[in-house]
Amino acid sequence: MTHPRTPAAPTTDHAHASHHQAHHEAHQTHHPAHTAPADLRRHLDAHLTAAARTWLGRALEEAADHPGSHGPISAWELRLAEAGRRCGTEHADAVRVLILHAARADTGALTRVYRQGTADERRAVLHALPHLVPGPEALHLVEDALRTNDTRLVAAALGPYAARRLAPHPWRHAVLKCLFTGVRVDEVADLTRRARGDGELARMLRAFAEERTAAGRPVPEDLHRVLALTAPPPADAEES
């Protein structure tokens, strides 16, 4: 049902928020961007076939022996393309992140892989950013992904690296893009902290809801959830 205006939060919001938080935490379990490389390796060792584990071990050794961005294309970059076939598509993101990490890929190498790679390889680069790039020098990759219409790239772009590094204005627009394109806001890392007390984000969300309603289109359920997050903390919380 479409509402003509943003309704007040129902009394069950706390229960819904708890459910969403639990779902969000489960979603991030073993997520390549949210999980330390050592934990990713342990998870893969427990779930890959023997042949896939052997291949991964060799690929990681190869990456460690020839790190960085040597030559027009490094041997480990070829392994990125093989990850899905060798280890299964469900594990390919984590495998690629581990290879990039073992290769100690710098921003130049990450940019090359992103520019020349497939959508799957681009997504792996975005997942690897929080593990490999401490500063803002890879923000151009996040910004490029957010300009695309590939929802999987948009989701990958909004991981922990963007949560730390993306400026408020483009971050707000990225949240709106999720709502517009159907990307679940569970994909937005650190959403609760960044949205809290953000009056400008609240204004943008209300305007978006009004536009959708005026056009006779449904307002995404996630919009009301994010709008609730923008409320400023209670006065007693601020004092404590």
ChimeraX commands (.cxc) that place a marker at each C-alpha (Angstrom):
marker #1 position 0.00,0.00,0.00 radius 0.5
marker #1 position 1.35,3.42,-0.90 radius 0.5
marker #1 position 1.17,6.12,1.76 radius 0.5
marker #1 position 0.79,9.79,0.81 radius 0.5
marker #1 position 3.36,10.80,3.40 radius 0.5
marker #1 position 6.02,9.18,5.51 radius 0.5
marker #1 position 4.20,7.61,8.45 radius 0.5
marker #1 position 5.28,7.78,12.04 radius 0.5
marker #1 position 7.36,4.85,13.13 radius 0.5
marker #1 position 5.12,2.03,14.39 radius 0.5
marker #1 position 5.58,0.60,17.86 radius 0.5
marker #1 position 7.09,-2.55,16.38 radius 0.5
marker #1 position 10.06,-0.65,14.89 radius 0.5
marker #1 position 12.40,-1.86,17.63 radius 0.5
marker #1 position 11.58,-5.49,16.91 radius 0.5
marker #1 position 11.98,-4.91,13.18 radius 0.5
marker #1 position 15.30,-3.13,13.77 radius 0.5
marker #1 position 16.55,-6.03,15.87 radius 0.5
marker #1 position 15.51,-8.48,13.16 radius 0.5
marker #1 position 17.24,-6.42,10.47 radius 0.5
marker #1 position 20.39,-6.11,12.61 radius 0.5
marker #1 position 20.55,-9.86,13.10 radius 0.5
marker #1 position 20.00,-10.38,9.37 radius 0.5
marker #1 position 22.71,-7.82,8.60 radius 0.5
marker #1 position 25.22,-9.54,10.89 radius 0.5
marker #1 position 24.43,-12.91,9.34 radius 0.5
marker #1 position 24.85,-11.40,5.87 radius 0.5
marker #1 position 28.31,-10.13,6.79 radius 0.5
marker #1 position 29.54,-13.46,8.16 radius 0.5
marker #1 position 32.43,-14.50,5.91 radius 0.5
marker #1 position 31.67,-11.55,3.60 radius 0.5
marker #1 position 35.01,-10.82,1.89 radius 0.5
marker #1 position 34.98,-7.12,2.71 radius 0.5
marker #1 position 34.05,-7.60,6.37 radius 0.5
marker #1 position 36.18,-10.63,7.22 radius 0.5
marker #1 position 39.91,-10.66,7.93 radius 0.5
marker #1 position 41.91,-12.50,5.25 radius 0.5
marker #1 position 43.09,-15.13,7.74 radius 0.5
marker #1 position 39.48,-15.91,8.64 radius 0.5
marker #1 position 38.53,-16.03,4.96 radius 0.5
marker #1 position 41.28,-18.58,4.38 radius 0.5
marker #1 position 40.09,-20.75,7.25 radius 0.5
marker #1 position 36.52,-20.59,5.96 radius 0.5
marker #1 position 37.61,-21.57,2.46 radius 0.5
marker #1 position 39.81,-24.39,3.72 radius 0.5
marker #1 position 36.76,-25.79,5.51 radius 0.5
marker #1 position 34.45,-25.56,2.49 radius 0.5
marker #1 position 36.52,-26.03,-0.68 radius 0.5
marker #1 position 37.16,-29.38,-2.29 radius 0.5
marker #1 position 40.64,-30.86,-1.99 radius 0.5
marker #1 position 41.42,-29.92,-5.59 radius 0.5
marker #1 position 40.23,-26.35,-5.06 radius 0.5
marker #1 position 42.28,-26.02,-1.85 radius 0.5
marker #1 position 45.38,-27.19,-3.69 radius 0.5
marker #1 position 44.79,-24.70,-6.50 radius 0.5
marker #1 position 44.18,-21.87,-4.03 radius 0.5
marker #1 position 47.36,-22.66,-2.12 radius 0.5
marker #1 position 49.42,-22.52,-5.31 radius 0.5
marker #1 position 47.71,-19.32,-6.46 radius 0.5
marker #1 position 48.43,-17.61,-3.14 radius 0.5
marker #1 position 52.06,-18.74,-3.16 radius 0.5
marker #1 position 52.41,-17.43,-6.71 radius 0.5
marker #1 position 50.90,-14.09,-5.72 radius 0.5
marker #1 position 53.16,-13.79,-2.68 radius 0.5
marker #1 position 56.25,-14.61,-4.76 radius 0.5
marker #1 position 55.38,-12.02,-7.45 radius 0.5
marker #1 position 53.59,-9.21,-5.62 radius 0.5
marker #1 position 52.63,-5.73,-6.72 radius 0.5
marker #1 position 52.09,-4.65,-10.28 radius 0.5
marker #1 position 55.04,-6.07,-12.20 radius 0.5
marker #1 position 54.86,-6.24,-15.98 radius 0.5
marker #1 position 51.88,-5.62,-18.24 radius 0.5
marker #1 position 49.98,-8.37,-16.40 radius 0.5
marker #1 position 51.04,-10.39,-13.38 radius 0.5
marker #1 position 50.64,-14.15,-13.12 radius 0.5
marker #1 position 48.32,-13.73,-10.14 radius 0.5
marker #1 position 45.98,-11.59,-12.25 radius 0.5
marker #1 position 45.40,-14.60,-14.49 radius 0.5
marker #1 position 44.36,-16.59,-11.43 radius 0.5
marker #1 position 41.66,-14.04,-10.67 radius 0.5
marker #1 position 39.93,-15.01,-13.90 radius 0.5
marker #1 position 40.07,-18.71,-12.97 radius 0.5
marker #1 position 38.70,-18.38,-9.45 radius 0.5
marker #1 position 35.08,-19.17,-10.21 radius 0.5
marker #1 position 35.89,-22.19,-12.34 radius 0.5
marker #1 position 38.45,-23.57,-9.91 radius 0.5
marker #1 position 36.72,-22.89,-6.60 radius 0.5
marker #1 position 33.05,-22.41,-7.42 radius 0.5
marker #1 position 31.13,-19.19,-7.96 radius 0.5
marker #1 position 29.93,-19.09,-4.35 radius 0.5
marker #1 position 33.55,-18.84,-3.14 radius 0.5
marker #1 position 35.02,-16.82,-6.00 radius 0.5
marker #1 position 34.78,-13.39,-4.34 radius 0.5
marker #1 position 36.65,-14.57,-1.25 radius 0.5
marker #1 position 39.27,-16.38,-3.33 radius 0.5
marker #1 position 39.94,-13.29,-5.44 radius 0.5
marker #1 position 40.24,-11.09,-2.36 radius 0.5
marker #1 position 42.79,-13.50,-0.88 radius 0.5
marker #1 position 44.82,-13.48,-4.10 radius 0.5
marker #1 position 44.82,-9.67,-4.20 radius 0.5
marker #1 position 45.85,-9.62,-0.54 radius 0.5
marker #1 position 48.64,-12.15,-1.04 radius 0.5
marker #1 position 49.91,-10.09,-3.98 radius 0.5
marker #1 position 49.89,-6.97,-1.80 radius 0.5
marker #1 position 48.18,-5.22,-4.70 radius 0.5
marker #1 position 48.68,-1.48,-4.47 radius 0.5
marker #1 position 46.26,1.13,-5.74 radius 0.5
marker #1 position 47.82,1.02,-9.20 radius 0.5
marker #1 position 47.42,-2.74,-9.49 radius 0.5
marker #1 position 43.89,-2.62,-8.09 radius 0.5
marker #1 position 42.97,0.09,-10.58 radius 0.5
marker #1 position 44.35,-1.94,-13.46 radius 0.5
marker #1 position 42.43,-5.05,-12.43 radius 0.5
marker #1 position 39.29,-2.98,-12.00 radius 0.5
marker #1 position 39.62,-1.26,-15.37 radius 0.5
marker #1 position 40.56,-4.38,-17.35 radius 0.5
marker #1 position 38.67,-7.06,-15.44 radius 0.5
marker #1 position 35.22,-8.54,-15.66 radius 0.5
marker #1 position 32.38,-7.39,-13.42 radius 0.5
marker #1 position 33.23,-10.24,-11.04 radius 0.5
marker #1 position 36.85,-9.10,-10.82 radius 0.5
marker #1 position 35.79,-5.50,-10.30 radius 0.5
marker #1 position 33.57,-6.58,-7.45 radius 0.5
marker #1 position 36.50,-8.45,-5.86 radius 0.5
marker #1 position 38.66,-5.32,-6.08 radius 0.5
marker #1 position 35.98,-3.34,-4.24 radius 0.5
marker #1 position 35.73,-6.05,-1.57 radius 0.5
marker #1 position 39.53,-5.99,-1.16 radius 0.5
marker #1 position 39.84,-2.23,-0.61 radius 0.5
marker #1 position 39.42,-2.25,3.19 radius 0.5
marker #1 position 42.15,-4.89,3.45 radius 0.5
marker #1 position 44.66,-3.20,1.15 radius 0.5
marker #1 position 44.18,0.57,1.00 radius 0.5
marker #1 position 44.48,2.51,4.26 radius 0.5
marker #1 position 43.91,5.97,2.76 radius 0.5
marker #1 position 41.52,7.68,0.32 radius 0.5
marker #1 position 43.59,7.01,-2.80 radius 0.5
marker #1 position 41.23,4.29,-4.11 radius 0.5
marker #1 position 38.04,6.34,-3.75 radius 0.5
marker #1 position 37.93,6.77,-7.53 radius 0.5
marker #1 position 37.09,3.06,-7.82 radius 0.5
marker #1 position 34.19,3.37,-5.39 radius 0.5
marker #1 position 32.92,6.45,-7.20 radius 0.5
marker #1 position 33.14,4.70,-10.57 radius 0.5
marker #1 position 31.17,1.69,-9.29 radius 0.5
marker #1 position 28.49,3.95,-7.86 radius 0.5
marker #1 position 28.00,5.55,-11.27 radius 0.5
marker #1 position 27.19,2.20,-12.89 radius 0.5
marker #1 position 23.83,0.49,-13.20 radius 0.5
marker #1 position 25.31,-2.84,-12.07 radius 0.5
marker #1 position 23.59,-3.39,-8.72 radius 0.5
marker #1 position 26.18,-5.95,-7.61 radius 0.5
marker #1 position 28.94,-3.39,-8.14 radius 0.5
marker #1 position 26.95,-0.72,-6.33 radius 0.5
marker #1 position 26.50,-3.08,-3.38 radius 0.5
marker #1 position 30.20,-4.00,-3.33 radius 0.5
marker #1 position 31.20,-0.33,-3.49 radius 0.5
marker #1 position 29.38,0.43,-0.24 radius 0.5
marker #1 position 31.52,-1.76,2.00 radius 0.5
marker #1 position 33.74,-0.75,4.92 radius 0.5
marker #1 position 36.11,1.28,2.74 radius 0.5
marker #1 position 33.31,3.59,1.55 radius 0.5
marker #1 position 31.93,3.75,5.09 radius 0.5
marker #1 position 35.26,5.18,6.25 radius 0.5
marker #1 position 36.23,7.26,3.25 radius 0.5
marker #1 position 33.23,8.41,1.21 radius 0.5
marker #1 position 32.27,12.03,1.90 radius 0.5
marker #1 position 28.76,12.74,3.27 radius 0.5
marker #1 position 27.24,14.14,0.07 radius 0.5
marker #1 position 28.16,11.24,-2.26 radius 0.5
marker #1 position 27.41,8.76,0.53 radius 0.5
marker #1 position 23.86,10.08,0.86 radius 0.5
marker #1 position 23.34,9.84,-2.88 radius 0.5
marker #1 position 24.68,6.29,-2.79 radius 0.5
marker #1 position 22.07,5.35,-0.17 radius 0.5
marker #1 position 19.36,6.85,-2.37 radius 0.5
marker #1 position 20.73,4.95,-5.36 radius 0.5
marker #1 position 20.32,1.73,-3.39 radius 0.5
marker #1 position 16.68,2.56,-2.77 radius 0.5
marker #1 position 16.13,3.56,-6.40 radius 0.5
marker #1 position 17.77,0.48,-7.90 radius 0.5
marker #1 position 16.60,-2.11,-5.38 radius 0.5
marker #1 position 19.94,-2.75,-3.67 radius 0.5
marker #1 position 19.19,-3.81,-0.10 radius 0.5
marker #1 position 20.46,-1.29,2.43 radius 0.5
marker #1 position 21.91,-4.22,4.39 radius 0.5
marker #1 position 24.75,-3.89,1.87 radius 0.5
marker #1 position 25.65,-0.41,3.16 radius 0.5
marker #1 position 28.42,-0.83,5.72 radius 0.5
marker #1 position 28.11,1.14,8.95 radius 0.5
marker #1 position 24.72,2.49,7.87 radius 0.5
marker #1 position 23.40,2.97,11.41 radius 0.5
marker #1 position 26.34,5.11,12.51 radius 0.5
marker #1 position 26.55,7.22,9.37 radius 0.5
marker #1 position 22.80,7.83,9.11 radius 0.5
marker #1 position 22.29,8.75,12.77 radius 0.5
marker #1 position 21.19,12.34,13.15 radius 0.5
marker #1 position 21.72,13.09,9.43 radius 0.5
marker #1 position 19.05,15.69,8.80 radius 0.5
marker #1 position 20.05,16.20,5.18 radius 0.5
marker #1 position 19.69,12.48,4.45 radius 0.5
marker #1 position 16.27,12.56,6.13 radius 0.5
marker #1 position 15.24,15.48,3.90 radius 0.5
marker #1 position 16.40,13.65,0.78 radius 0.5
marker #1 position 14.57,10.49,1.81 radius 0.5
marker #1 position 11.30,12.36,2.41 radius 0.5
marker #1 position 11.60,14.14,-0.94 radius 0.5
marker #1 position 12.21,10.81,-2.67 radius 0.5
marker #1 position 9.20,9.26,-0.93 radius 0.5
marker #1 position 7.01,12.19,-1.96 radius 0.5
marker #1 position 8.14,11.90,-5.59 radius 0.5
marker #1 position 7.38,8.17,-5.66 radius 0.5
marker #1 position 3.97,8.69,-4.08 radius 0.5
marker #1 position 3.10,11.52,-6.47 radius 0.5
marker #1 position 4.00,9.27,-9.40 radius 0.5
marker #1 position 1.80,6.49,-8.05 radius 0.5
marker #1 position 4.78,4.25,-7.33 radius 0.5
marker #1 position 5.43,2.34,-4.12 radius 0.5
marker #1 position 7.89,3.67,-1.56 radius 0.5
marker #1 position 10.62,1.07,-0.84 radius 0.5
marker #1 position 10.28,-0.48,2.59 radius 0.5
marker #1 position 13.96,0.15,3.22 radius 0.5
marker #1 position 13.35,3.89,2.90 radius 0.5
marker #1 position 11.29,3.96,6.10 radius 0.5
marker #1 position 13.96,1.91,7.83 radius 0.5
marker #1 position 16.76,4.31,6.85 radius 0.5
marker #1 position 14.58,7.31,7.70 radius 0.5
marker #1 position 14.13,5.93,11.22 radius 0.5
marker #1 position 17.91,5.66,11.52 radius 0.5
marker #1 position 18.35,9.37,10.76 radius 0.5
marker #1 position 16.63,10.38,14.00 radius 0.5
marker #1 position 19.04,12.13,16.35 radius 0.5
marker #1 position 20.06,10.17,19.44 radius 0.5
marker #1 position 17.95,10.78,22.56 radius 0.5
marker #1 position 19.01,13.70,24.73 radius 0.5
marker #1 position 19.97,11.39,27.60 radius 0.5
marker #1 position 22.23,9.42,25.26 radius 0.5
marker #1 position 23.95,12.64,24.19 radius 0.5
marker #1 position 24.50,13.64,27.83 radius 0.5
marker #1 position 25.95,10.25,28.77 radius 0.5
marker link #1:1,2 radius 0.2
marker link #1:2,3 radius 0.2
marker link #1:3,4 radius 0.2
marker link #1:4,5 radius 0.2
marker link #1:5,6 radius 0.2
marker link #1:6,7 radius 0.2
marker link #1:7,8 radius 0.2
marker link #1:8,9 radius 0.2
marker link #1:9,10 radius 0.2
marker link #1:10,11 radius 0.2
marker link #1:11,12 radius 0.2
marker link #1:12,13 radius 0.2
marker link #1:13,14 radius 0.2
marker link #1:14,15 radius 0.2
marker link #1:15,16 radius 0.2
marker link #1:16,17 radius 0.2
marker link #1:17,18 radius 0.2
marker link #1:18,19 radius 0.2
marker link #1:19,20 radius 0.2
marker link #1:20,21 radius 0.2
marker link #1:21,22 radius 0.2
marker link #1:22,23 radius 0.2
marker link #1:23,24 radius 0.2
marker link #1:24,25 radius 0.2
marker link #1:25,26 radius 0.2
marker link #1:26,27 radius 0.2
marker link #1:27,28 radius 0.2
marker link #1:28,29 radius 0.2
marker link #1:29,30 radius 0.2
marker link #1:30,31 radius 0.2
marker link #1:31,32 radius 0.2
marker link #1:32,33 radius 0.2
marker link #1:33,34 radius 0.2
marker link #1:34,35 radius 0.2
marker link #1:35,36 radius 0.2
marker link #1:36,37 radius 0.2
marker link #1:37,38 radius 0.2
marker link #1:38,39 radius 0.2
marker link #1:39,40 radius 0.2
marker link #1:40,41 radius 0.2
marker link #1:41,42 radius 0.2
marker link #1:42,43 radius 0.2
marker link #1:43,44 radius 0.2
marker link #1:44,45 radius 0.2
marker link #1:45,46 radius 0.2
marker link #1:46,47 radius 0.2
marker link #1:47,48 radius 0.2
marker link #1:48,49 radius 0.2
marker link #1:49,50 radius 0.2
marker link #1:50,51 radius 0.2
marker link #1:51,52 radius 0.2
marker link #1:52,53 radius 0.2
marker link #1:53,54 radius 0.2
marker link #1:54,55 radius 0.2
marker link #1:55,56 radius 0.2
marker link #1:56,57 radius 0.2
marker link #1:57,58 radius 0.2
marker link #1:58,59 radius 0.2
marker link #1:59,60 radius 0.2
marker link #1:60,61 radius 0.2
marker link #1:61,62 radius 0.2
marker link #1:62,63 radius 0.2
marker link #1:63,64 radius 0.2
marker link #1:64,65 radius 0.2
marker link #1:65,66 radius 0.2
marker link #1:66,67 radius 0.2
marker link #1:67,68 radius 0.2
marker link #1:68,69 radius 0.2
marker link #1:69,70 radius 0.2
marker link #1:70,71 radius 0.2
marker link #1:71,72 radius 0.2
marker link #1:72,73 radius 0.2
marker link #1:73,74 radius 0.2
marker link #1:74,75 radius 0.2
marker link #1:75,76 radius 0.2
marker link #1:76,77 radius 0.2
marker link #1:77,78 radius 0.2
marker link #1:78,79 radius 0.2
marker link #1:79,80 radius 0.2
marker link #1:80,81 radius 0.2
marker link #1:81,82 radius 0.2
marker link #1:82,83 radius 0.2
marker link #1:83,84 radius 0.2
marker link #1:84,85 radius 0.2
marker link #1:85,86 radius 0.2
marker link #1:86,87 radius 0.2
marker link #1:87,88 radius 0.2
marker link #1:88,89 radius 0.2
marker link #1:89,90 radius 0.2
marker link #1:90,91 radius 0.2
marker link #1:91,92 radius 0.2
marker link #1:92,93 radius 0.2
marker link #1:93,94 radius 0.2
marker link #1:94,95 radius 0.2
marker link #1:95,96 radius 0.2
marker link #1:96,97 radius 0.2
marker link #1:97,98 radius 0.2
marker link #1:98,99 radius 0.2
marker link #1:99,100 radius 0.2
marker link #1:100,101 radius 0.2
marker link #1:101,102 radius 0.2
marker link #1:102,103 radius 0.2
marker link #1:103,104 radius 0.2
marker link #1:104,105 radius 0.2
marker link #1:105,106 radius 0.2
marker link #1:106,107 radius 0.2
marker link #1:107,108 radius 0.2
marker link #1:108,109 radius 0.2
marker link #1:109,110 radius 0.2
marker link #1:110,111 radius 0.2
marker link #1:111,112 radius 0.2
marker link #1:112,113 radius 0.2
marker link #1:113,114 radius 0.2
marker link #1:114,115 radius 0.2
marker link #1:115,116 radius 0.2
marker link #1:116,117 radius 0.2
marker link #1:117,118 radius 0.2
marker link #1:118,119 radius 0.2
marker link #1:119,120 radius 0.2
marker link #1:120,121 radius 0.2
marker link #1:121,122 radius 0.2
marker link #1:122,123 radius 0.2
marker link #1:123,124 radius 0.2
marker link #1:124,125 radius 0.2
marker link #1:125,126 radius 0.2
marker link #1:126,127 radius 0.2
marker link #1:127,128 radius 0.2
marker link #1:128,129 radius 0.2
marker link #1:129,130 radius 0.2
marker link #1:130,131 radius 0.2
marker link #1:131,132 radius 0.2
marker link #1:132,133 radius 0.2
marker link #1:133,134 radius 0.2
marker link #1:134,135 radius 0.2
marker link #1:135,136 radius 0.2
marker link #1:136,137 radius 0.2
marker link #1:137,138 radius 0.2
marker link #1:138,139 radius 0.2
marker link #1:139,140 radius 0.2
marker link #1:140,141 radius 0.2
marker link #1:141,142 radius 0.2
marker link #1:142,143 radius 0.2
marker link #1:143,144 radius 0.2
marker link #1:144,145 radius 0.2
marker link #1:145,146 radius 0.2
marker link #1:146,147 radius 0.2
marker link #1:147,148 radius 0.2
marker link #1:148,149 radius 0.2
marker link #1:149,150 radius 0.2
marker link #1:150,151 radius 0.2
marker link #1:151,152 radius 0.2
marker link #1:152,153 radius 0.2
marker link #1:153,154 radius 0.2
marker link #1:154,155 radius 0.2
marker link #1:155,156 radius 0.2
marker link #1:156,157 radius 0.2
marker link #1:157,158 radius 0.2
marker link #1:158,159 radius 0.2
marker link #1:159,160 radius 0.2
marker link #1:160,161 radius 0.2
marker link #1:161,162 radius 0.2
marker link #1:162,163 radius 0.2
marker link #1:163,164 radius 0.2
marker link #1:164,165 radius 0.2
marker link #1:165,166 radius 0.2
marker link #1:166,167 radius 0.2
marker link #1:167,168 radius 0.2
marker link #1:168,169 radius 0.2
marker link #1:169,170 radius 0.2
marker link #1:170,171 radius 0.2
marker link #1:171,172 radius 0.2
marker link #1:172,173 radius 0.2
marker link #1:173,174 radius 0.2
marker link #1:174,175 radius 0.2
marker link #1:175,176 radius 0.2
marker link #1:176,177 radius 0.2
marker link #1:177,178 radius 0.2
marker link #1:178,179 radius 0.2
marker link #1:179,180 radius 0.2
marker link #1:180,181 radius 0.2
marker link #1:181,182 radius 0.2
marker link #1:182,183 radius 0.2
marker link #1:183,184 radius 0.2
marker link #1:184,185 radius 0.2
marker link #1:185,186 radius 0.2
marker link #1:186,187 radius 0.2
marker link #1:187,188 radius 0.2
marker link #1:188,189 radius 0.2
marker link #1:189,190 radius 0.2
marker link #1:190,191 radius 0.2
marker link #1:191,192 radius 0.2
marker link #1:192,193 radius 0.2
marker link #1:193,194 radius 0.2
marker link #1:194,195 radius 0.2
marker link #1:195,196 radius 0.2
marker link #1:196,197 radius 0.2
marker link #1:197,198 radius 0.2
marker link #1:198,199 radius 0.2
marker link #1:199,200 radius 0.2
marker link #1:200,201 radius 0.2
marker link #1:201,202 radius 0.2
marker link #1:202,203 radius 0.2
marker link #1:203,204 radius 0.2
marker link #1:204,205 radius 0.2
marker link #1:205,206 radius 0.2
marker link #1:206,207 radius 0.2
marker link #1:207,208 radius 0.2
marker link #1:208,209 radius 0.2
marker link #1:209,210 radius 0.2
marker link #1:210,211 radius 0.2
marker link #1:211,212 radius 0.2
marker link #1:212,213 radius 0.2
marker link #1:213,214 radius 0.2
marker link #1:214,215 radius 0.2
marker link #1:215,216 radius 0.2
marker link #1:216,217 radius 0.2
marker link #1:217,218 radius 0.2
marker link #1:218,219 radius 0.2
marker link #1:219,220 radius 0.2
marker link #1:220,221 radius 0.2
marker link #1:221,222 radius 0.2
marker link #1:222,223 radius 0.2
marker link #1:223,224 radius 0.2
marker link #1:224,225 radius 0.2
marker link #1:225,226 radius 0.2
marker link #1:226,227 radius 0.2
marker link #1:227,228 radius 0.2
marker link #1:228,229 radius 0.2
marker link #1:229,230 radius 0.2
marker link #1:230,231 radius 0.2
marker link #1:231,232 radius 0.2
marker link #1:232,233 radius 0.2
marker link #1:233,234 radius 0.2
marker link #1:234,235 radius 0.2
marker link #1:235,236 radius 0.2
marker link #1:236,237 radius 0.2
marker link #1:237,238 radius 0.2
marker link #1:238,239 radius 0.2
marker link #1:239,240 radius 0.2
view
